[in-house]
Amino acid sequence: MEEKVRARVNIRGRVQGVFFRAETRQEAISLGLDGWVRNVPDGTVEVVFEGGQANVERAIEWCRTGPRGALVSDIRITWEEMRDEDGFRVLH
């Protein structure tokens, strides 16, 4: 069985107002991941992915481009201890 991992991803660029949260949620669900996504007041998007390592890495790669209309300038990844998120939500 594949090891489960947790990654916190901070995404900079033109990432708010371009459906980044909704499309990140769709991508995560399609990959069978748990976690959440939210807009941060500083204009970035923060995401937590939990699941199998290969699919978490796929989701991180997706974040490097994001949805149509986004312009990602930088992403930062922090690997954390699992917290057993349940489902994938958009936080407001």
C-alpha positions in Angstrom: 0.0 0.0 0.0 1.3 3.5 -0.9 2.4 5.7 1.9 0.0 8.6 2.7 1.5 12.1 2.9 0.4 15.6 3.7 1.6 18.7 1.7 0.8 22.3 2.4 1.2 24.4 -0.8 1.3 28.2 -0.9 0.7 29.6 -4.4 1.7 33.1 -5.5 0.8 35.0 -8.6 -2.6 35.9 -10.2 -4.4 33.1 -8.4 -7.5 34.8 -6.8 -10.6 35.5 -8.9 -9.7 32.9 -11.5 -11.6 29.9 -10.0 -8.4 28.5 -8.5 -10.2 27.2 -5.4 -13.0 25.5 -7.2 -10.7 23.9 -9.8 -8.2 22.8 -7.2 -11.1 21.0 -5.4 -12.1 19.3 -8.6 -8.5 18.2 -9.3 -8.1 16.9 -5.7 -11.4 14.9 -5.8 -10.5 13.4 -9.2 -7.2 12.2 -7.6 -8.9 10.9 -4.5 -7.2 13.4 -2.2 -8.5 14.9 1.1 -7.7 18.4 2.4 -8.7 22.0 1.7 -8.0 25.2 -0.2 -8.5 28.8 0.7 -7.7 32.3 -0.4 -5.2 34.1 1.9 -5.6 37.9 2.6 -2.1 38.5 1.1 -3.4 37.5 -2.3 -2.0 33.9 -2.3 -3.9 30.6 -2.3 -3.1 28.0 0.4 -3.8 24.3 -0.2 -3.5 21.2 1.9 -3.4 17.8 0.1 -3.5 14.5 1.9 -3.4 11.1 0.2 -1.1 8.7 -1.6 2.3 10.3 -2.4 2.0 9.9 -6.2 -1.4 11.7 -6.4 -0.3 14.4 -4.0 2.7 15.1 -6.3 0.3 15.2 -9.3 -1.9 17.7 -7.5 1.2 19.9 -6.7 2.3 19.7 -10.3 -1.2 20.9 -11.4 -0.9 23.9 -9.0 2.2 25.0 -10.8 -0.1 26.1 -13.7 -3.5 26.1 -12.1 -6.7 26.8 -14.0 -7.1 28.8 -17.2 -6.7 32.5 -16.3 -4.2 31.9 -13.5 -0.6 33.0 -13.7 1.4 31.2 -11.0 4.7 32.9 -10.2 5.9 30.7 -7.3 4.8 27.8 -5.2 6.2 26.7 -1.8 5.6 23.2 -0.5 5.9 22.1 3.1 5.6 18.4 4.0 3.7 17.9 7.3 2.5 15.1 9.5 -0.8 13.5 8.4 -3.9 14.9 10.2 -6.5 12.6 8.5 -8.6 15.2 6.7 -12.0 14.0 5.5 -13.0 15.0 2.0 -11.8 18.1 0.2 -13.3 21.5 1.0 -13.1 25.1 0.0 -12.6 27.2 3.1 -13.9 30.8 3.2 
